[in-house]
Amino acid sequence: MKIRYQADADLNEDIVTGVLRREPGLDFQTSEEANLRGLDDYQVLKLAADQDRVLVTHDRKTMPRHYADFIKRETSPGLLIVSQKASVAMVIEEPIMIWGASEAGEYTNRSCTIPL
């Protein structure tokens, strides 16, 4: 099964737009589509897990700790933490590359920082 992504509420929407323009067949749900605004990290992780989606976020401060706690109790499809310092153009390539080269199960309970 191919990886499906869920954008966190803090993720730059230009990244989602750019990924979907480059690879229209990729499944990348926006935070607005998932109604994430106002949810805490646990709720966001739970929603992404329930929908078998890798969460993509800019949140380096709280999400890694909450993710570590989450995977002690639940199974997660994965977490990608996106550097805010990297150019949008560079960041757009990474989810596409991961999607094209990986199966969903390869990221279960794993977190990665992109760019790789």
N, C-alpha and C positions, 0 to 999 in steps of 0.2 A: 504494500500500500504506500502511496506517495505521501510525503509530509504535507500537512495542512497548517497554515499559520493563523495566529490570532494577534492582532496589534493591541498593545496596551494603550490606555488612554493618553499616556505621555509620549507615545511614539510619533515622530514627525510624519504627518500624513503624506508628504512628498515621497517618502520611502515606499509606502504601500502603492501609491499611484505609479511610481516609476517601475516597481517590480511587476505590477499587473500590465503595464504597457509593453514591457519587454517580453513577458511570458504570460499571455492571457489565459493559458490553461492551468496556471497555478492557483490554488485556493488560499487566499489571504483575506481574512475577514477584518474589517475595520473595527475600531473600538465603538464607533457609533452604531454599526450594524449589530453588535453584541450588547449594546446598552451598558457599557462598562463605567461610564462616568459616575463617580461617587462611590464605587465599590472599593472595599479594602483589598489589600494584596491577596489575602487568602481566598476571598470570593472570586477574584479575577483568575487566580490559579485553578480554582475548582471549576469554574465555568470552562476554561480552556481545556482542562483535563476531561471534563464530561463530554466535550465535543471532539476529543482526540486532536487537539490543536497545539502546536508548539507556540508558546507565548513569546512575543518579540517586544522588548521594552528598552527604554533608555535608563531605567531606574537602577542605578548602581548602588544607591545608598541603602534602601530597605529590601528590595526584591531578593537579592541573594540569600539573606538571612531567612526571610519568609519562605523562600523556595526550599532551603535546607530543612526547615521545620515541616513544610508541606510533604516532602517526599519521605519523611519518617512515617507518615500516616496514610498517605495516598500515593497512587502511581500517577506520574506526570509524563506527557508526551515529550517534554523538554522545554528548555528556556534558552532564548538567545538574548544576550544583553548587548545592545548596540551603542558603540561609542558616539557621543555627541560631537566629538572633535573631528571625526572622519567626515569626508565629503559625502553628500547624499549620493552622488554618482558611484562612489566606491562601495557604499553600503548596499546599494541596489543589487550589485552583482552577487553578493554573498548568499542571500536567501535563495536566489535562482540557482547558484552553483550547488548549494546543499540539497535543494529539491531535486535537481537533475542527477546527482551522484549518490543519493542516499535513499534508504527506505525509512519509513516512519519509526519503526522499532529501534533503529540505531541510536536514537536520541532519548529513549525512555529514561527518565530520572537523571538526565544529564543537563548541565548548563554550559554554554559556550559564550565567549565574547567575540563579537565581530566588529571590525574586520578581523579575520583569523590571523 
